[in-house]
Amino acid sequence: MKTGKKPILWSLIALVLPLLMVIPGLNIAALLLMLVPYTVLYTLLNRNSSIVHTLAVLVIGSLILDPILYLSFSCMAIIPSIVLANYYKKGLASSSIVPKMIGLVVVMFMLGLLMLENILNISIISDMSNYMTTMLNDVAAQGMSPIAWSSEMTDSFVTIMTSMIPLVFFIMALLVVACSHTIARRVVHAEGLQVTAYPKAKDWRLPRFLVFVYFIAYLLELTIDPTDGSFMTLAIMNLVPALSIIFAIQAVGFFYYIADNRGWAKVIPFLIAFPVLLLPPASIIGLLDVAFPLRKMFSKQQ
């Protein structure tokens, strides 16, 4: 068991992060680091000590902020953190940890949305829909729309946008896991627990079956009505852009491979990564890298 000031320090950080969730600007940083303190506590302390620290944090935090709100934010961090800490103790590699944690954090975001809606009566989806509807109607009423705009078009647009919330959760989970795992891994590593680092960017390789999943989902997307609201439509509409993001990350790895193969300066693939991640069509490079032996073909040219 670890003793001294460090567990208390991490408990204080765990206490503060949910409080920052309600402060605009700071809430983004708090979200990205939400898994770090509890992961460190549950990795370095034994079970009983971890529970004591957690209960102390929850009690104090509930006295400062609305208890239901504070406990909701905290549970969204505690449950994935316990899982992540267990992965660390089992010695799983980062390449195995990250995809599992992204899926778990997405589930936690969805559960958090349900809790806000059913317990606190805060409907984010409804508020967002009303805001977009009002904005679009105002634009149409002022004649600022470049095309003839109708209420049916507004309803369709709002339906499509709210249907993309799972994709937003996926992107948020990707960022949360990447940031929290990077920091937490370094902290527990400094304390003597070995956790395998991420593979180098040039070695990133996605499984080939994702190419088939992407093409099937893409073909199905061409046949669906994006406004029908069915589960299948919702899944396909979110799966295609989510896979595009994953293939864009693979494309970044491909450019790092080229830079390493050609002996380019390390800053070059780093600069290339930004437009690759920001421009959706660039994901085709990552898809081709997975589907075909582009790297072998490139190596033969040397």
C-alpha angles and dihedrals in degrees: 000000000000115000135181132054101325098077089047090050092051090046089054090051089049088051095050101044097069089047089056090054090081095050114088112236095016092058092074093055090045091051094050092051098038095115099047106082098043092042090055092046095049091045099049102033130062119251098264094048091048091052092049092051091046095050091048090052093048094048094048093043092050089055091054101041132028102293097227092047093046094046091048092054092044096049090052086060102034099055097050090041092057090050092047091049090052090051089053092050091049090053097239116172120248091243088063097038100052101059092044092050093047090056092048094048091050088054090049091051090051091049090047090053090052092048093051090049100044102032105029095027090232108143108192092177093050093046091048092048092050092048093051092044092051092046094049093045091051091050091050093046092053091050093240095128114103090218136041104278125202135187089250090058090050092051092048093049093048091048092052093047095049089047088063094064092103088057090052089051090050092053091046091048091049091054094042094051094043094050098038095044093047093054098037092049091054092048096051090042089056088052091057104266112124114222118174112246126231115284112260112271092248089059098052110127128171122209112266095232088074088071091060091045090052095050093046091049091046093052091048090050089060091059102045132090105235091208100053092092097218121148092243091053091047092050095049094045090055098036097059097054091039090056089045089058090049091050090048088057088050088052089056089054090050092055090048088053091052091048091051092045093050096038094241122168111275092239093064099070088040090058092044090053094070099060090039091057095041098046111068095204089061089072088078087075090060091045091053090046089057097040099045136032093255092151092053090048090050092049091053089061092062 
